[in-house]
Amino acid sequence: MTYEHGTIDSALAAVAGDEPAVIQDLRRAFVDGVNHAVETLHAAEGGQEWREAALRLKGLAASVNALPLMTLAAQAATRDAPDAELLVRIGEVVARL
């Protein structure tokens, strides 16, 4: 999903300007935050933990206009319990970041 990578970098460049090192640091922080949110989704034992992690992931995705990830996270936030199938789909999108 090359366009996703470009979209994220464009969003980060809007914040960091023409500073490749800063963009790289921001991208790394974004991916780390996403990975942490996904780990929290995996560990969620109930609906509230699941929804909170999904909303955190949705916010991270929205911050860099990562629409496919934001859409899946929004779907996850509507679930009353952890959803293994949705978690797989989220993992596939995250792997392409």
C-alpha positions as CSV (number, residue, x, y, z in Angstrom):
1,M,0.0,0.0,0.0
2,T,2.5,2.6,-1.2
3,Y,0.0,5.4,-1.2
4,E,-0.6,5.0,2.5
5,H,3.1,5.4,3.2
6,G,3.1,8.5,1.0
7,T,0.1,9.9,2.8
8,I,1.6,9.4,6.2
9,D,4.9,11.0,5.1
10,S,2.9,14.0,3.6
11,A,1.1,14.5,6.8
12,L,4.3,14.3,8.8
13,A,6.1,16.7,6.4
14,A,3.3,19.2,6.9
15,V,4.2,19.2,10.6
16,A,8.0,18.9,10.3
17,G,8.6,20.9,7.1
18,D,11.6,19.9,4.9
19,E,13.4,18.1,7.7
20,P,13.9,14.4,6.7
21,A,15.4,13.4,10.0
22,V,12.4,14.9,11.9
23,I,10.0,13.2,9.5
24,Q,11.7,9.9,10.1
25,D,11.6,10.4,13.9
26,L,7.9,11.3,13.8
27,R,7.2,8.3,11.6
28,R,9.0,6.0,14.0
29,A,7.0,7.5,16.9
30,F,3.8,7.0,15.0
31,V,4.6,3.4,14.2
32,D,5.6,2.7,17.8
33,G,2.3,4.2,19.0
34,V,0.3,2.1,16.6
35,N,2.2,-1.0,17.6
36,H,1.5,-0.3,21.2
37,A,-2.2,0.3,20.5
38,V,-2.4,-3.0,18.6
39,E,-0.7,-4.8,21.5
40,T,-3.3,-3.4,23.8
41,L,-6.0,-4.6,21.5
42,H,-4.5,-8.1,21.6
43,A,-4.4,-8.0,25.4
44,A,-7.9,-6.5,25.9
45,E,-10.0,-8.8,28.1
46,G,-13.3,-6.9,27.7
47,G,-15.2,-4.5,25.7
48,Q,-14.2,-1.4,27.4
49,E,-10.4,-2.1,27.2
50,W,-11.0,-3.1,23.5
51,R,-12.9,0.1,22.7
52,E,-10.4,2.4,24.5
53,A,-7.5,0.8,22.6
54,A,-9.4,1.0,19.3
55,L,-10.2,4.7,19.9
56,R,-6.5,5.4,20.7
57,L,-5.6,3.6,17.4
58,K,-8.2,5.6,15.5
59,G,-6.8,8.9,16.8
60,L,-3.3,7.9,15.9
61,A,-4.4,7.0,12.4
62,A,-6.4,10.2,12.0
63,S,-3.4,12.3,13.1
64,V,-1.6,11.3,9.9
65,N,-4.6,10.7,7.6
66,A,-4.0,6.9,7.5
67,L,-7.6,6.2,6.3
68,P,-7.6,2.4,6.0
69,L,-6.3,2.1,9.5
70,M,-8.6,4.8,10.9
71,T,-11.6,3.0,9.3
72,L,-10.8,-0.3,10.8
73,A,-10.1,1.2,14.2
74,A,-13.4,3.0,14.1
75,Q,-15.1,-0.3,13.3
76,A,-13.3,-1.9,16.3
77,A,-14.4,0.9,18.6
78,T,-18.0,-0.1,17.9
79,R,-17.6,-3.6,19.1
80,D,-18.8,-4.7,22.5
81,A,-16.0,-7.4,22.8
82,P,-12.6,-8.1,21.2
83,D,-13.0,-9.2,17.6
84,A,-10.3,-11.6,16.4
85,E,-11.1,-11.2,12.7
86,L,-11.0,-7.4,12.8
87,L,-7.7,-7.6,14.7
88,V,-6.2,-9.7,11.9
89,R,-7.3,-7.1,9.3
90,I,-5.8,-4.3,11.5
91,G,-2.6,-6.2,11.7
92,E,-2.4,-6.5,7.9
93,V,-2.8,-2.8,7.5
94,V,-0.2,-2.1,10.2
95,A,2.3,-4.4,8.6
96,R,2.1,-2.2,5.5
97,L,2.9,1.0,7.3
